Amino acid sequence: MFRVVIPARYASSRFPGKPLVELAGRPMLHWVHDNARRSGASEVLVATDDVRIADAARGFGAAVVMTAATHASGTDRIAEAATRAGWESGDIVVNLQGDEPLLPPRLLRQVAELLARHERADLATLAVPVTSVEEYLDPNAVKVVADAEGRALYFSRAPIPWHRDGAVPGAPPSFAGARRHVGLYAYRVGALRRLAALPVAALEEAEKLEQLRALANGFEIRIADALERPGQDINTPADLQRAAAQLHARGGAAAAGAAD
């Protein structure tokens, strides 16, 4: 059994109001919530500090928990939601970021099951192969490297691993073996609470990646290859256009009508 929390804030520095932006006729957050419902989760919550997001979420039938406006990350917001809900330390909760409208529901089950299989792990997440030089160099595409047992070593907006011997001046760098992090996490609630109680780590602040707080403090993060590649996540208005095109190609408008 697992639960899903969707942290959503209005005041994004790169894309203000992002959760409520229209995507194929409905708020982007509605698409995210529908995917969470189809994952088999026992409970789905939207965690927000903004009345506009709360009202919109309740309007399409989501359960909402209001959280503080001072949280530095989605992890902190989910920790407050878990505390308010009274969940047990051993319970598993999946953090589905509100900018992933095309993330397949079965990946939520996959990441929850990955954490459940590894009793010593604190978190679990997923990755997919990097498929182009552009993706490899894109700071919005977070890369990850792991050890031979599937424990995450580092996440970065920089291109990692860097192939020193393949770095030829004037030629595109080699991205062989590079993996892109899928913005999806499963936590044990006890680990989530410990993590949220820690101060922001220097690496987390530098890269603006909340998972680096966990690594900096010795938490074990298990990572596996995703069963399928997610669709476009939304970091910029241009990403929104690409997501709309992908939804159209999938017959998204018809799917929206069936889900409502």
HELIX and SHEET records of a PDB file:
HELIX    1   1 LYS A   18  LEU A   20  5                                   3    
HELIX    2   2 MET A   28  ARG A   37  1                                  10    
HELIX    3   3 VAL A   51  GLY A   59  1                                   9    
HELIX    4   4 GLY A   74  ALA A   85  1                                  12    
HELIX    5   5 PRO A  105  ARG A  117  1                                  13    
HELIX    6   6 VAL A  133  LEU A  137  1                                   5    
HELIX    7   7 ARG A  164  GLY A  166  5                                   3    
HELIX    8   8 VAL A  189  ALA A  196  1                                   8    
HELIX    9   9 ALA A  202  GLU A  207  1                                   6    
HELIX   10  10 GLN A  211  ALA A  216  1                                   6    
HELIX   11  11 PRO A  237  ALA A  249  1                                  13    
HELIX   12  12 GLY A  252  ALA A  259  1                                   8    
SHEET    1   A 7 ALA A  63  MET A  66  0                                        
SHEET    2   A 7 GLU A  43  THR A  48  1                                        
SHEET    3   A 7 ARG A   3  ALA A   8  1                                        
SHEET    4   A 7 ILE A  92  LEU A  96  1                                        
SHEET    5   A 7 ARG A 179  ARG A 188 -1                                        
SHEET    6   A 7 LEU A 123  PRO A 129 -1                                        
SHEET    7   A 7 ILE A 221  ASP A 225  1                                        
SHEET    1   B 7 ALA A  63  MET A  66  0                                        
SHEET    2   B 7 GLU A  43  THR A  48  1                                        
SHEET    3   B 7 ARG A   3  ALA A   8  1                                        
SHEET    4   B 7 ILE A  92  LEU A  96  1                                        
SHEET    5   B 7 ARG A 179  ARG A 188 -1                                        
SHEET    6   B 7 LYS A 143  ALA A 146 -1                                        
SHEET    7   B 7 ALA A 152  SER A 156 -1                                        
SHEET    1   C 2 GLU A  22  LEU A  23  0                                        
SHEET    2   C 2 ARG A  26  PRO A  27 -1                                        
END                                                                             
